[in-house]
Amino acid sequence: MLAIQSRRAASLLVLCLAVPMSACHAQNGASPESAGALPTRQLIIKFKPGSIQCSAADIDKLSATTGTRIQFLRTVSGDACLVSQPAPAVRSASPGLEILESHPAVEWVEVNAPLKAQ
């Protein structure tokens, strides 16, 4: 269990270092919501080996079969997928996250958020 958490933390750290700052923070103090764009959140999904591929086609199929609204963005370190979830799902109580977590092909899923040193 500790090894999985360590790998997950390492993957998230590499992801945070790899994502351009403009993707993590709005420029000039304007948030996407204030600029008129619909809010989204990003999820990192790690699939079990030999199951779903980290591709736009497979993420579209997963979205359709689970009823979650997710869109492929790119592959990240550790063969995980970075996907976005549009505004209607964000405003709900995260049922999409719970559905994805319970999918048999999913090893783990987390909200992509900045890490803070403790």
Order of alpha helices (4+ residues) and beta strands (2+ residues): alpha-alpha-beta-alpha-beta-beta-alpha-alpha-beta
